[in-house]
Amino acid sequence: MKRSLLTTAVTLLLLILPALSQPSSATTADSGWQESYDKLLRKYVTTEGVRYRDWHADTADLKALRSIVDAIARADLSKTDSRNRLAFYLDAYNAWILHNILEDYPTKGPGGGGIIGRSAFFKWKSIRVAGAQLSFEKLENQIIRRQFDEPRIHFALNCASISCPPLHNRAFSCSDLDQILEDLTSAFINTNPLGIQEKGTGKIFVSKIFDWYEDDFLGRGSVLEFINAYRQIPFAKQTRIGYMDYLWTLNEAE
């Protein structure tokens, strides 16, 4: 009898242990957040901007975005390679921007549109990414820029403002990340009037991004050389550069 009970107990233990070793349902569900995020982007992001009003009015889609940033907060990157991590961080930054803007909506821009509120919006540790409590500024400057040495990220990150390169309407994927970054960089430099403007002979005005993050673009030699690497019609070597004012108005589409 005792032997029978012992055998039963061991059998039950062997059945229970594999179940305990599996991820919880919440963790397992996290693997699908990119697909959910991709669907939301395709639904609400246009070439003119983000349809915040419609998104804010849809309770289910607000809840879906909340679930996405919760999954980003819990993500484990310990076994993730470099390209997957970069794609993750780009999505994390943009998804949290969208979430915080929609939390404040209606708003004139990040932090309400004023300089003090905007500073707080980007510098407060208001987001959680892969277990770390961060600010947008720290995520961009101390993680993404420092870890990846990739100047094209500046055309993939979106700060919810009209002078910022347009928000990409798909989630990032490591499988085609390089091509996406190439396309976004080329579009900003060639077709966006808030990226490059020609002003008479021998002078151009470019986005303030090229001023703020100048060091990131010097791998080509200079800001102008970086720009010319993507220009369909390159500028002359002696072209002078000025910088446009940055417009922090919300990148809202109707």
Helices and strands as residue ranges (DSSP letters): H 2-21, H 25-30, H 33-44, E 45-46, E 49-50, H 52-57, H 59-74, H 82-104, G 110-113, H 115-123, E 127-129, E 132-134, H 136-138, I 139-144, H 145-148, G 151-155, G 174-176, H 177-190, E 196-198, E 203-206, H 209-212, G 214-220, H 223-230, E 240-243
